[in-house]
Amino acid sequence: MKRVGLVPAAGSANRIAPLPCSKEIFPVGYGNAGGKGGRRPRVACQSLLEKMATAGAKTAFIVTRPDKWDIPAYLGSGKGMGVGLAYIMTDPTPGAPYTLDQAFPFVNDALILFGFPDIVFDPDDAFLRLLGRQTETDADIVLGLYRASRPHKMDMVALDPSGRIREIVIKPGATDLTHTWIIAVWTPVFTRFMNGFLAAAQAADKRPPGELHVGDVVRTAISQGVRAETVVFEDGRYVDIGTPEDLYSAVRENIQSLETENT
């Protein structure tokens, strides 16, 4: 089954506005520029796309809005990321699941590698480890779990003693849960479930109030028999630049590392 990256990039980034560019291509660090010499800026989504390429994705679909043309203008064909990029344009949607569903005709038979373009994370083989778990268990979806730095802003995941997902709690006001999910691998079973779930909600005019999160769909899918597994990255790190605090931290950390190298 072909491996395809899927990236939602249609958000408005209201929490960190105003920005001089789309948050997905906001510079958050520096890296080697290959044969060009010296260092060049690394943008927010670069970490995600490179890890998809490492895991064998030859193509990644980025679903975005017509007023965010700076994303394809900067990323281009994806040659510098190691993965071919295709762009799907959408009108504003009520949430990331609706954004992702715009790619359904192109990815419904693929093994999906999913991540958020405004979250920088490690390790480099993160998707490979999720793929290994999926192969081992034949799960329909595998979530990559990390220790949450700000639980009240994340999808928190409760596990049972065997490590299976017991519950997903979206942005809890207060919680004892410790882990959130930030990446996933899923099969056509979940892709088709999400497509059907959204179609049924729209047909019945029963769209949930407020923003619909991918975690909402995952939670419903599990309750209806979709097989889910997890990989816990206890030593993994992530930074969500979609919040002002973490954007500041990410930029500051990289500036400090450059200053250290130059002393």
Backbone as JSON, one array per atom type, in Angstrom:
{
  "sequence": "MKRVGLVPAAGSANRIAPLPCSKEIFPVGYGNAGGKGGRRPRVACQSLLEKMATAGAKTAFIVTRPDKWDIPAYLGSGKGMGVGLAYIMTDPTPGAPYTLDQAFPFVNDALILFGFPDIVFDPDDAFLRLLGRQTETDADIVLGLYRASRPHKMDMVALDPSGRIREIVIKPGATDLTHTWIIAVWTPVFTRFMNGFLAAAQAADKRPPGELHVGDVVRTAISQGVRAETVVFEDGRYVDIGTPEDLYSAVRENIQSLETENT",
  "N": [[0.84, -1.19, 0.0], [0.61, 2.18, -0.89], [2.37, 4.89, 0.65], [1.32, 7.94, 1.88], [1.62, 11.35, 2.62], [-0.39, 13.57, 4.6], [-1.55, 16.75, 5.16], [-3.03, 19.26, 7.04], [-3.56, 22.6, 6.29], [-5.12, 24.9, 6.44], [-5.85, 26.65, 8.36], [-6.38, 29.73, 10.27], [-4.64, 30.85, 12.07], [-5.19, 32.56, 14.26], [-4.43, 32.79, 16.93], [-1.79, 33.54, 17.02], [-1.59, 35.72, 15.44], [-0.72, 39.09, 14.36], [1.09, 37.66, 11.59], [3.94, 37.68, 9.37], [3.72, 35.88, 7.37], [2.22, 32.75, 6.33], [1.68, 30.54, 9.07], [2.65, 27.97, 8.78], [4.94, 28.14, 7.27], [6.57, 29.69, 8.73], [9.71, 30.79, 9.86], [11.52, 28.8, 12.09], [13.95, 27.92, 12.89], [17.33, 26.94, 11.99], [19.16, 25.25, 9.43], [21.42, 22.99, 7.7], [22.22, 23.74, 4.31], [22.48, 21.87, 2.29], [24.27, 21.41, -0.67], [24.71, 24.08, -0.96], [26.08, 25.43, 0.96], [26.76, 26.89, 4.2], [24.13, 28.0, 6.47], [20.56, 27.78, 6.36], [17.22, 29.14, 6.75], [14.88, 27.12, 8.56], [11.62, 26.12, 8.16], [8.4, 25.93, 9.85], [6.84, 23.64, 9.03], [8.69, 21.97, 7.95], [10.02, 20.01, 9.44], [8.0, 18.07, 9.79], [7.43, 17.29, 7.09], [9.9, 16.27, 6.22], [10.19, 14.07, 7.9], [8.07, 12.51, 7.06], [9.01, 11.88, 4.52], [11.27, 10.37, 5.23], [9.98, 8.15, 6.21], [9.09, 6.92, 3.94], [7.13, 8.1, 2.35], [6.23, 9.17, -0.8], [4.75, 11.17, -1.8], [3.03, 14.05, -0.59], [0.03, 15.5, 0.4], [-1.01, 18.77, 0.74], [-3.47, 20.54, 2.24], [-4.98, 23.53, 1.78], [-5.84, 27.08, 1.88], [-7.07, 29.45, -0.62], [-6.05, 31.99, -0.02], [-3.61, 31.55, 1.04], [-1.36, 31.36, -0.56], [1.3, 31.7, -0.26], [2.38, 29.44, 0.84], [2.57, 27.2, -1.13], [4.16, 28.72, -2.84], [6.55, 29.0, -1.45], [7.29, 26.34, -0.63], [7.09, 24.89, -2.97], [7.68, 22.23, -5.24], [8.47, 20.47, -3.34], [10.95, 19.39, -3.45], [13.22, 20.04, -1.93], [12.52, 18.96, 0.48], [12.41, 16.28, 0.23], [10.14, 14.95, -0.5], [7.46, 14.67, -2.79], [5.21, 17.31, -3.39], [1.76, 18.05, -3.38], [-0.99, 20.22, -3.87], [-4.1, 21.09, -2.46], [-6.86, 23.11, -2.74], [-9.16, 24.71, -0.58], [-12.28, 26.04, 0.59], [-12.89, 28.0, 3.6], [-13.19, 25.86, 6.45], [-15.1, 24.03, 8.99], [-13.33, 22.83, 10.7], [-10.37, 20.79, 11.22], [-10.87, 18.04, 10.38], [-12.75, 18.32, 8.28], [-11.21, 19.77, 6.52], [-9.17, 17.89, 5.92], [-10.73, 15.99, 4.66], [-11.15, 16.96, 2.14], [-9.21, 15.89, 0.59], [-9.96, 13.33, 0.11], [-10.75, 12.0, -2.42], [-8.26, 11.56, -3.52], [-6.69, 10.11, -1.79], [-7.92, 7.89, -0.71], [-7.26, 5.21, -0.88], [-4.83, 4.87, 0.3], [-2.06, 4.48, 2.61], [-1.98, 6.51, 5.25], [0.12, 9.11, 6.4], [0.04, 11.27, 8.93], [0.22, 14.58, 10.22], [0.51, 17.64, 12.15], [1.19, 20.77, 10.72], [2.24, 22.87, 12.18], [3.57, 21.9, 14.32], [6.59, 21.05, 15.63], [8.7, 18.3, 15.95], [10.38, 15.42, 17.41], [11.41, 11.93, 17.45], [13.5, 11.52, 14.46], [12.72, 9.17, 13.22], [10.05, 8.83, 13.8], [7.58, 8.38, 12.37], [8.23, 5.99, 11.11], [8.31, 4.26, 13.26], [5.64, 4.26, 14.04], [4.54, 3.11, 11.76], [5.69, 0.59, 11.94], [4.38, -0.38, 14.2], [1.77, -0.45, 13.23], [1.97, -2.4, 11.23], [2.66, -4.59, 12.8], [0.38, -4.97, 14.42], [-1.81, -4.76, 12.78], [-3.5, -2.6, 12.97], [-6.09, -0.12, 12.46], [-5.61, 2.53, 12.85], [-2.87, 4.31, 14.18], [-1.65, 6.11, 16.85], [0.77, 8.59, 17.68], [2.12, 9.22, 20.73], [2.95, 11.79, 23.04], [4.46, 13.3, 25.91], [2.53, 15.75, 27.32], [3.02, 19.24, 27.24], [1.37, 21.39, 27.71], [-1.42, 20.56, 28.76], [-4.08, 21.57, 28.71], [-4.41, 22.63, 26.24], [-4.41, 20.67, 24.37], [-5.21, 17.49, 22.69], [-5.89, 15.12, 24.9], [-4.89, 11.85, 25.89], [-6.17, 8.94, 27.28], [-5.04, 5.9, 28.54], [-5.6, 2.36, 28.86], [-4.62, -0.28, 31.2], [-3.33, -2.07, 29.47], [-2.31, -0.53, 27.52], [-3.98, 0.29, 25.53], [-6.15, 2.67, 23.88], [-8.3, 4.39, 25.94], [-9.82, 6.69, 26.23], [-10.25, 9.88, 24.63], [-9.67, 13.14, 25.39], [-10.6, 16.32, 24.66], [-8.8, 19.22, 24.87], [-8.87, 19.61, 27.86], [-10.07, 21.35, 30.76], [-8.94, 20.9, 33.25], [-6.85, 18.22, 34.21], [-5.62, 14.91, 34.96], [-4.37, 13.48, 33.1], [-1.54, 12.67, 31.07], [-0.45, 12.45, 28.51], [-0.44, 13.42, 25.06], [-1.56, 13.23, 21.63], [0.21, 13.69, 18.59], [0.95, 12.94, 16.05], [0.02, 10.61, 13.46], [-0.67, 7.44, 11.93], [-2.7, 6.02, 9.48], [-4.99, 3.67, 8.0], [-6.92, 2.95, 4.94], [-9.31, 2.25, 6.14], [-9.83, 3.99, 8.31], [-9.73, 6.44, 6.93], [-11.98, 6.22, 5.26], [-13.93, 5.94, 7.19], [-13.89, 8.49, 8.42], [-14.67, 10.1, 6.25], [-17.28, 9.13, 5.81], [-18.43, 9.67, 8.31], [-18.36, 12.5, 8.42], [-19.92, 13.11, 6.18], [-22.39, 12.03, 6.94], [-22.98, 13.58, 9.18], [-23.27, 16.1, 8.02], [-25.4, 15.62, 6.26], [-27.46, 15.07, 8.02], [-27.58, 17.41, 9.26], [-26.29, 17.69, 11.71], [-23.96, 18.71, 12.74], [-21.38, 18.93, 15.12], [-21.43, 21.39, 17.77], [-19.3, 24.28, 17.69], [-15.73, 24.06, 16.97], [-14.72, 21.23, 15.12], [-12.56, 18.62, 15.94], [-9.77, 16.58, 14.89], [-9.28, 14.65, 16.78], [-11.84, 14.27, 17.85], [-13.09, 12.8, 15.84], [-11.47, 10.53, 15.79], [-11.97, 9.5, 18.35], [-14.72, 8.87, 18.15], [-14.58, 6.99, 16.11], [-13.13, 4.89, 17.31], [-14.97, 4.13, 19.26], [-16.8, 2.93, 17.66], [-15.66, 0.66, 16.73], [-13.33, 0.83, 15.18], [-10.0, -0.14, 14.93], [-7.49, 0.76, 17.11], [-4.15, 1.72, 17.94], [-1.17, 2.6, 19.81], [1.94, 4.42, 19.91], [4.25, 5.28, 22.25], [6.23, 8.02, 22.85], [8.32, 8.49, 25.05], [10.67, 9.9, 25.51], [10.53, 11.72, 23.56], [10.25, 14.98, 22.02], [8.27, 17.92, 21.48], [7.19, 20.94, 19.88], [4.64, 23.2, 19.75], [4.0, 25.55, 17.59], [1.76, 26.99, 17.22], [0.84, 28.38, 19.35], [1.33, 31.42, 21.17], [3.24, 31.34, 23.27], [4.78, 29.02, 22.79], [5.72, 29.52, 20.22], [7.41, 31.66, 20.69], [9.23, 30.36, 22.4], [10.32, 28.42, 20.68], [11.64, 29.95, 18.7], [13.41, 31.42, 20.3], [14.96, 29.37, 21.43], [16.34, 28.39, 19.2], [17.76, 30.63, 18.38], [19.43, 30.95, 20.58], [20.92, 28.6, 20.36], [22.33, 29.09, 18.02], [23.86, 31.28, 18.82], [25.46, 30.04, 20.7], [26.96, 28.32, 19.09], [28.46, 30.15, 17.73], [30.19, 31.24, 19.52]],
  "CA": [[0.0, 0.0, 0.0], [1.45, 3.37, -0.97], [2.38, 5.77, 1.8], [1.06, 9.31, 1.44], [1.48, 12.34, 3.68], [-1.59, 14.39, 4.56], [-1.24, 17.89, 6.02], [-4.02, 20.33, 7.02], [-2.91, 23.91, 6.39], [-6.14, 25.87, 6.07], [-6.21, 27.45, 9.53], [-6.17, 31.17, 10.18], [-3.57, 31.23, 13.02], [-5.62, 33.73, 15.01], [-3.78, 32.88, 18.24], [-0.45, 34.16, 16.92], [-1.65, 36.81, 14.46], [-0.42, 38.97, 12.93], [2.37, 37.11, 11.15], [4.29, 38.16, 8.03], [3.51, 34.8, 6.41], [1.46, 31.64, 6.92], [2.45, 29.97, 10.18], [3.27, 26.73, 8.34], [6.26, 28.43, 6.7], [7.27, 30.65, 9.6], [11.03, 30.24, 10.21], [11.66, 28.46, 13.51], [15.29, 27.41, 13.14], [18.27, 26.95, 10.87], [19.74, 23.96, 9.12], [22.35, 22.96, 6.59], [21.57, 23.99, 3.02], [22.97, 20.92, 1.3], [25.49, 21.82, -1.38], [24.8, 25.53, -1.1], [26.97, 25.96, 1.98], [26.15, 27.73, 5.22], [22.84, 27.6, 7.04], [19.38, 28.43, 5.82], [16.09, 29.0, 7.66], [14.0, 25.95, 8.54], [10.27, 26.58, 8.46], [7.7, 25.09, 10.81], [6.36, 22.37, 8.5], [9.8, 21.22, 7.36], [10.25, 18.83, 10.28], [6.97, 17.09, 9.46], [7.58, 16.78, 5.72], [11.11, 15.46, 6.14], [9.94, 12.79, 8.59], [7.22, 11.73, 6.15], [9.9, 11.35, 3.48], [12.07, 9.33, 5.86], [9.13, 6.98, 6.38], [8.77, 6.32, 2.66], [6.1, 8.79, 1.59], [6.73, 9.8, -2.02], [3.88, 12.32, -2.05], [2.25, 14.57, 0.52], [-1.0, 16.46, 0.02], [-1.21, 19.88, 1.66], [-4.79, 21.12, 1.99], [-4.85, 24.9, 2.26], [-6.82, 28.03, 1.37], [-6.55, 30.28, -1.71], [-5.34, 33.18, 0.45], [-2.33, 31.14, 1.63], [-0.51, 30.95, -1.69], [2.72, 31.75, 0.09], [2.84, 28.09, 1.18], [3.14, 26.56, -2.32], [5.22, 29.55, -3.41], [7.8, 28.72, -0.74], [7.63, 24.91, -0.6], [7.21, 24.41, -4.35], [7.43, 20.82, -5.52], [8.91, 19.66, -2.21], [12.24, 18.77, -3.74], [14.13, 20.24, -0.81], [12.05, 18.21, 1.65], [12.52, 14.85, -0.04], [8.82, 14.38, -0.79], [6.72, 15.45, -3.76], [4.08, 17.99, -2.77], [0.58, 18.4, -4.16], [-1.78, 21.18, -3.1], [-5.54, 21.08, -2.65], [-7.43, 24.34, -2.22], [-10.48, 24.56, 0.0], [-12.87, 27.18, 1.28], [-12.79, 27.81, 5.05], [-13.92, 24.7, 6.94], [-15.39, 24.09, 10.43], [-12.35, 22.1, 11.49], [-9.37, 20.03, 10.47], [-11.39, 16.86, 9.67], [-13.35, 18.74, 7.01], [-10.08, 20.13, 5.66], [-8.55, 16.65, 5.46], [-11.65, 15.24, 3.8], [-11.05, 17.46, 0.77], [-8.25, 15.05, -0.12], [-10.48, 11.95, 0.05], [-10.67, 11.34, -3.74], [-6.87, 11.32, -3.92], [-5.93, 9.32, -0.8], [-8.78, 6.92, -0.02], [-6.7, 3.86, -0.92], [-3.44, 4.99, 0.72], [-1.67, 4.45, 4.02], [-1.79, 7.93, 5.5], [1.0, 9.64, 7.43], [-0.61, 12.54, 9.27], [0.78, 15.42, 11.28], [0.14, 19.05, 12.11], [2.35, 21.48, 10.17], [2.76, 23.86, 13.11], [4.19, 21.21, 15.45], [7.93, 20.54, 15.36], [8.83, 17.18, 16.87], [11.36, 14.38, 17.13], [12.65, 11.68, 16.72], [13.4, 11.5, 13.0], [12.07, 7.93, 12.77], [8.76, 8.72, 14.48], [6.58, 7.72, 11.52], [8.66, 4.61, 10.9], [7.91, 3.49, 14.44], [4.19, 4.07, 13.95], [4.3, 2.14, 10.69], [6.04, -0.71, 12.48], [3.29, -0.8, 15.09], [0.61, -0.77, 12.4], [2.25, -3.69, 10.6], [2.68, -5.61, 13.86], [-0.94, -5.18, 15.02], [-2.85, -4.6, 11.76], [-4.43, -1.57, 13.44], [-6.63, 0.82, 11.47], [-4.98, 3.82, 13.12], [-1.87, 4.3, 15.25], [-1.34, 7.46, 17.3], [2.05, 8.83, 18.33], [1.85, 9.94, 21.97], [4.04, 12.53, 23.67], [4.1, 13.92, 27.19], [1.99, 17.07, 26.99], [3.57, 20.37, 27.99], [0.24, 22.23, 28.1], [-2.57, 19.66, 28.53], [-5.34, 22.26, 28.47], [-4.47, 23.06, 24.84], [-4.13, 19.51, 23.53], [-6.05, 16.29, 22.78], [-5.25, 14.25, 25.88], [-5.24, 10.45, 25.64], [-6.16, 8.03, 28.43], [-4.75, 4.52, 28.16], [-5.9, 1.34, 29.85], [-3.38, -0.94, 31.64], [-2.67, -2.79, 28.38], [-1.8, 0.44, 26.57], [-5.01, 0.65, 24.54], [-6.8, 3.96, 24.1], [-9.56, 4.32, 26.68], [-10.57, 7.92, 25.99], [-9.55, 11.07, 24.15], [-10.31, 14.31, 25.97], [-10.16, 17.48, 23.89], [-8.5, 20.45, 25.59], [-9.53, 19.61, 29.16], [-9.75, 22.48, 31.63], [-8.03, 20.35, 34.25], [-6.77, 16.79, 33.97], [-4.46, 14.16, 35.43], [-3.78, 12.79, 31.95], [-0.18, 13.17, 30.84], [0.03, 12.31, 27.13], [-1.23, 13.89, 23.94], [-1.12, 12.66, 20.35], [0.52, 14.76, 17.64], [1.09, 12.37, 14.71], [-0.74, 9.37, 13.3], [-0.67, 6.66, 10.69], [-3.96, 5.3, 9.39], [-5.29, 2.91, 6.78], [-8.16, 3.38, 4.31], [-10.46, 2.02, 7.03], [-10.13, 5.24, 9.02], [-10.02, 7.48, 5.93], [-13.37, 6.07, 4.82], [-14.79, 6.23, 8.34], [-13.98, 9.93, 8.58], [-15.47, 10.6, 5.15], [-18.68, 8.78, 6.08], [-18.84, 10.39, 9.52], [-18.61, 13.89, 8.07], [-21.05, 13.16, 5.25], [-23.61, 11.76, 7.7], [-23.24, 14.74, 10.03], [-23.77, 17.18, 7.17], [-26.71, 15.24, 5.73], [-28.44, 15.16, 9.1], [-27.43, 18.74, 9.85], [-25.96, 17.48, 13.12], [-22.55, 19.04, 12.97], [-21.17, 19.3, 16.52], [-21.2, 22.82, 17.98], [-17.9, 24.64, 17.83], [-14.78, 23.46, 16.04], [-14.54, 19.78, 15.17], [-11.15, 18.25, 15.96], [-9.47, 15.22, 14.43], [-9.45, 13.79, 17.95], [-13.26, 13.93, 17.97], [-13.38, 11.73, 14.88], [-10.77, 9.33, 16.26], [-12.72, 8.99, 19.51], [-15.94, 8.23, 17.65], [-14.2, 5.8, 15.34], [-12.78, 3.82, 18.26], [-16.2, 3.66, 19.9], [-17.56, 2.16, 16.68], [-14.96, -0.55, 16.34], [-12.07, 1.03, 14.46], [-8.92, -0.65, 15.77], [-6.48, 1.8, 17.34], [-2.98, 1.39, 18.74], [-0.35, 3.77, 20.1], [3.38, 4.36, 20.19], [4.54, 6.33, 23.22], [7.59, 8.57, 22.75], [8.56, 9.06, 26.38], [11.78, 10.83, 25.44], [10.32, 12.61, 22.43], [9.92, 16.37, 22.3], [7.53, 18.63, 20.45], [6.87, 22.34, 20.13], [3.48, 23.62, 18.97], [4.19, 26.99, 17.38], [0.46, 27.62, 17.07], [0.56, 29.19, 20.53], [2.34, 32.47, 21.3], [4.31, 30.95, 24.19], [5.66, 28.04, 22.17], [6.41, 30.17, 19.1], [8.52, 32.41, 21.3], [10.22, 29.4, 22.9], [11.0, 27.78, 19.55], [12.55, 30.91, 18.08], [14.46, 31.74, 21.27], [15.85, 28.21, 21.57], [17.21, 28.3, 18.03], [18.69, 31.77, 18.42], [20.44, 30.65, 21.59], [21.82, 27.56, 19.85], [23.22, 29.74, 17.06], [24.81, 32.1, 19.57], [26.41, 29.12, 21.32], [27.85, 27.83, 18.04], [29.33, 31.23, 17.23], [31.08, 31.74, 20.58]],
  "C": [[0.89, 1.25, 0.0], [1.28, 4.25, 0.26], [2.29, 7.22, 1.33], [0.95, 10.21, 2.66], [0.23, 13.17, 3.49], [-1.45, 15.49, 5.62], [-2.35, 18.94, 5.92], [-3.34, 21.69, 7.22], [-3.87, 25.02, 5.99], [-6.57, 26.75, 7.23], [-5.84, 28.91, 9.37], [-5.12, 31.69, 11.15], [-3.93, 32.47, 13.83], [-4.87, 33.91, 16.33], [-2.43, 33.58, 18.18], [-0.42, 35.27, 15.87], [-1.26, 38.13, 15.15], [0.97, 38.39, 12.68], [2.67, 37.63, 9.75], [4.07, 37.11, 6.95], [2.63, 33.75, 7.07], [2.31, 30.95, 7.97], [3.18, 28.69, 9.77], [4.67, 26.94, 7.78], [6.98, 29.53, 7.49], [8.61, 30.05, 9.99], [11.14, 30.0, 11.72], [13.05, 27.91, 13.84], [16.15, 27.54, 11.91], [18.83, 25.56, 10.67], [20.71, 24.07, 7.96], [21.61, 23.07, 5.26], [22.11, 23.07, 1.93], [24.25, 21.42, 0.66], [25.66, 23.31, -1.49], [25.74, 26.16, -0.08], [26.23, 26.83, 2.97], [24.83, 27.17, 5.71], [21.72, 28.4, 6.41], [18.22, 28.26, 6.8], [15.36, 27.67, 7.46], [12.62, 26.42, 8.97], [9.53, 25.52, 9.28], [7.35, 23.71, 10.26], [7.47, 21.47, 7.98], [10.08, 19.94, 8.13], [9.27, 17.72, 9.92], [7.2, 16.46, 8.1], [8.82, 15.89, 5.58], [10.92, 14.1, 6.81], [9.0, 11.91, 7.77], [8.08, 11.1, 5.05], [10.75, 10.22, 4.03], [11.29, 8.03, 5.99], [8.64, 6.4, 5.06], [7.64, 6.96, 1.88], [6.74, 9.47, 0.38], [5.97, 11.08, -2.33], [3.23, 12.75, -0.75], [1.28, 15.61, -0.02], [-1.12, 17.51, 1.12], [-2.53, 20.54, 1.3], [-4.79, 22.51, 2.61], [-5.92, 25.79, 1.62], [-6.22, 28.89, 0.26], [-5.78, 31.5, -1.24], [-4.02, 32.83, 1.15], [-1.39, 30.62, 0.54], [0.97, 31.02, -1.36], [3.26, 30.37, 0.46], [3.37, 27.36, -0.06], [4.24, 27.39, -2.97], [6.56, 29.26, -2.75], [8.21, 27.25, -0.86], [7.81, 24.33, -2.0], [6.88, 22.94, -4.49], [7.8, 19.91, -4.36], [10.27, 19.04, -2.38], [13.21, 18.89, -2.57], [13.75, 19.48, 0.44], [12.15, 16.7, 1.46], [11.21, 14.17, -0.35], [8.12, 15.27, -1.8], [5.47, 16.03, -3.14], [2.99, 18.28, -3.79], [-0.32, 19.26, -3.28], [-3.25, 21.08, -3.47], [-6.09, 22.34, -2.0], [-8.85, 24.1, -1.71], [-10.98, 25.9, 0.51], [-12.68, 26.97, 2.78], [-13.68, 26.66, 5.51], [-14.15, 24.81, 8.44], [-14.39, 23.34, 11.29], [-11.45, 21.26, 10.62], [-9.92, 18.78, 9.78], [-12.01, 17.21, 8.32], [-12.27, 19.16, 6.01], [-9.45, 18.88, 5.07], [-9.43, 15.92, 4.46], [-11.65, 15.74, 2.37], [-10.11, 16.6, -0.07], [-8.77, 13.64, -0.35], [-10.37, 11.32, -1.33], [-9.26, 10.93, -4.14], [-6.15, 10.33, -3.0], [-6.73, 8.17, -0.2], [-8.26, 5.49, -0.06], [-5.26, 3.82, -0.41], [-3.28, 4.77, 2.22], [-1.23, 5.87, 4.37], [-0.8, 8.17, 6.64], [0.51, 11.05, 7.71], [0.14, 13.27, 10.38], [0.33, 16.85, 11.1], [1.35, 19.88, 11.7], [2.93, 22.55, 11.09], [3.34, 23.22, 14.37], [5.53, 20.62, 14.98], [8.22, 19.45, 16.39], [10.02, 16.29, 16.49], [10.8, 13.07, 17.7], [12.41, 11.62, 15.21], [12.66, 10.27, 12.48], [10.68, 7.73, 13.36], [7.72, 7.99, 13.63], [6.96, 6.27, 11.25], [8.23, 3.73, 12.07], [6.4, 3.27, 14.48], [3.84, 3.04, 12.88], [4.63, 0.73, 11.16], [4.95, -1.26, 13.38], [2.06, -1.19, 14.29], [0.79, -2.13, 11.73], [2.15, -4.83, 11.62], [1.27, -5.97, 14.33], [-2.08, -5.19, 14.02], [-3.92, -3.6, 12.2], [-4.91, -0.71, 12.28], [-6.02, 2.21, 11.62], [-4.01, 3.66, 14.28], [-1.53, 5.75, 15.58], [0.03, 7.51, 17.95], [1.83, 9.74, 19.53], [3.12, 10.57, 22.55], [3.54, 13.1, 25.0], [3.73, 15.38, 26.92], [2.61, 18.16, 27.86], [2.47, 21.3, 28.47], [-1.05, 21.44, 27.83], [-3.86, 20.37, 28.17], [-5.48, 22.75, 27.03], [-4.39, 21.9, 23.86], [-5.25, 18.47, 23.61], [-5.35, 15.31, 23.71], [-5.79, 12.82, 25.74], [-5.1, 9.65, 26.93], [-5.97, 6.61, 27.93], [-5.18, 3.56, 29.25], [-4.59, 0.63, 30.22], [-2.63, -1.68, 30.53], [-2.11, -1.85, 27.33], [-2.77, 0.81, 25.47], [-5.66, 1.99, 24.89], [-8.15, 3.76, 24.8], [-10.44, 5.53, 26.41], [-9.65, 8.97, 25.4], [-10.34, 12.27, 24.65], [-9.73, 15.55, 25.29], [-10.0, 18.7, 24.78], [-9.19, 20.52, 26.95], [-9.12, 20.83, 29.99], [-8.76, 22.09, 32.7], [-8.02, 18.84, 34.08], [-5.53, 16.2, 34.63], [-3.78, 13.41, 34.29], [-2.46, 13.46, 31.57], [0.24, 13.2, 29.37], [-0.98, 12.83, 26.11], [-0.75, 13.2, 22.67], [-0.85, 13.82, 19.39], [0.77, 14.24, 16.23], [0.29, 11.08, 14.66], [-0.44, 8.73, 11.96], [-2.02, 5.96, 10.64], [-4.18, 4.7, 8.01], [-6.55, 3.47, 6.13], [-9.4, 3.16, 5.18], [-10.82, 3.32, 7.76], [-10.43, 6.38, 8.05], [-11.48, 7.43, 5.52], [-14.33, 6.31, 5.98], [-14.97, 7.73, 8.48], [-14.84, 10.55, 7.48], [-16.95, 10.33, 5.38], [-19.23, 9.52, 7.27], [-19.2, 11.83, 9.19], [-19.8, 14.03, 7.13], [-22.36, 12.96, 5.99], [-23.98, 12.95, 8.57], [-23.81, 15.9, 9.22], [-25.16, 16.87, 6.64], [-27.8, 15.39, 6.77], [-28.45, 16.53, 9.76], [-27.16, 18.64, 11.35], [-24.48, 17.72, 13.37], [-22.37, 19.48, 14.41], [-20.95, 20.8, 16.66], [-19.73, 23.12, 18.16], [-17.03, 23.93, 16.8], [-14.7, 21.96, 16.23], [-13.06, 19.46, 15.04], [-10.96, 16.85, 15.4], [-9.64, 14.23, 15.58], [-10.9, 13.39, 18.18], [-13.61, 12.76, 17.06], [-12.71, 10.44, 15.31], [-11.52, 8.69, 17.41], [-13.99, 8.27, 19.07], [-15.63, 6.95, 16.9], [-13.87, 4.63, 16.26], [-14.03, 3.25, 18.91], [-17.04, 2.81, 18.96], [-16.75, 1.02, 16.06], [-13.71, -0.39, 15.51], [-10.92, 0.67, 15.4], [-7.79, 0.38, 15.88], [-5.37, 1.28, 18.23], [-2.19, 2.68, 18.97], [1.13, 3.41, 20.12], [3.67, 5.54, 21.1], [6.01, 6.74, 23.1], [7.92, 9.27, 24.06], [9.68, 10.09, 26.36], [11.65, 11.8, 24.27], [9.96, 14.02, 22.87], [9.11, 16.95, 21.15], [7.36, 20.08, 20.87], [5.74, 22.71, 19.19], [3.58, 25.13, 18.78], [2.87, 27.71, 17.13], [0.04, 28.43, 18.28], [1.66, 30.24, 20.69], [3.53, 32.05, 22.17], [5.3, 30.01, 23.51], [6.37, 28.61, 20.94], [7.62, 30.94, 19.62], [9.63, 31.46, 21.76], [11.02, 28.78, 21.77], [12.02, 28.7, 18.92], [13.71, 31.22, 19.02], [15.47, 30.6, 21.39], [16.83, 28.13, 20.4], [18.18, 29.46, 17.95], [19.8, 31.5, 19.42], [21.42, 29.59, 21.1], [22.79, 28.14, 18.83], [24.28, 30.58, 17.77], [25.87, 31.22, 20.22], [27.42, 28.63, 20.3], [28.86, 28.89, 17.62], [30.26, 31.79, 18.3], [32.29, 30.84, 20.73]]
}
